Amino acid sequence: MNQPVNTDSAVNLTTQQALEGRALAPRFYCTDYAAMEHIDISPVRAEWDLMMRDFELDKNRGHFKQNYEYDPDVLEADPELKEEFLDLLVSSITAEYSGCVLYQEIEKHVSNPDVKALMRYMARDESRHAGFINKALNKLGVAVDLGVLKREKEYTFFKPKYIYYATYLSEKIGYARYITIFRHLERHPEKRFHPIFKWFLEWCNDEFAHGEGFALIMRSDPKLLTGLNKLWIRFFLVAVYSTMYVRDHARPKLYEAFGMDVTEFDYTVFDITTEISRQVFPLTLNTDDVRFRNGLEKMRVSQAARDALEGQRGPLVAAKKLGHLARFGLTFARLFLLPTKPNVMPDQVRMQPAW
C-alpha cells in the first residue's frame, strides 16, 4: 500500500538533508550568463541540429508520468538499507534539481537562441526526473520541498567553462551509472528491491543527451580543450571520479542489496565514462594505475574518519577534522599530478548511447 507523507516535520527533515552543504554533497550553481551569449555553434551546426530535433521529439514525454505500486514496508526489515536508499534518492533529487535550476536560469538570462533552446529542453528533462524521485520519496513517507530547495540552497559560482567540464562529466557519469545498474538488475531481477530502477534505461538516455549538448558547446570552441584548459579538464575528471568513489563506498548496504561489488561497479562506470569522454576531452585518466586506485581508497578512508567525527565538538575534534581534510586534499593533489593518457581525437561523429 502507498503511504502519504507522514508529517510536515518528516518533509522538513528530508528537505534539510537536501539543503546540507556537506563537502561532497551535490551543489547548486550560477554562472556568468552574459559570457554565454557569445557561444557560436556554427562549427558543429549539422550535429547540433540533429541533436535539437531529438530534443524536440521528446521521446520520453510520457515516461515519467507513469505510476507504480510499492509497499514501503519492504525496506522496514533493513533500516540501514532504507537509510542508504533514502540518502541516494535525496542526493539524486538534489543533483537533478540543481541541473534544472541552472538550466532555467541560463535560459532566462540569455537571448542566444541556440543556448536558450538547449537549456529549455534540458531543464524540462531534469524537472521530470526530480519530480519522479519525489514521487518515490513520497511513497516512503517523506519528500523534498523543491521550492524551499531552490530558495534556500547555497549557490556556487562557476565560470561557464567550469560548468561545461563539470556538467558534461556529471551527465555522462550519470548515464554510465544508470545503465550499469539497469543492466545488472535486468540480469538479476530478484535484486530489484524498488521499482524506480525499472525507469533507469530511458532516464540514462536523457543524461546521455544532455552530455552531448555540452560536448558540442566545447567542440564549437577549440580553445576550451587546449592549452592551460587541459589542467582544468584534468581537475574535474579527478574531482568527479573521486567524489563518486567516496560517496558510493559510504553506502555499502545499498550495493550489497544490488548484489554488486561497489569498487567493481565504480571502475566499470569509470571505464564507460572514460570511453565516452574521448569524443571531446584531449586526455583521459589512467584509472587502472595502482597509484590512482590507492589514492581513491586513501581519500575514502580520510572522509570516513572525518564523517565519524560529525556532531562532536571541541578543539581536539576540530584538529582531527582539519588533519583528515588536509590528508584528503593532499591525496587529491597527488592524483591530479599522476600521468594522464593523451587522447588522439577520433573523427568527430555524433555518439549514441551504448546499450
Order of alpha helices (4+ residues) and beta strands (2+ residues): alpha-beta-alpha-alpha-alpha-alpha-alpha-beta-alpha-alpha-alpha-alpha-alpha-beta-alpha-alpha-beta
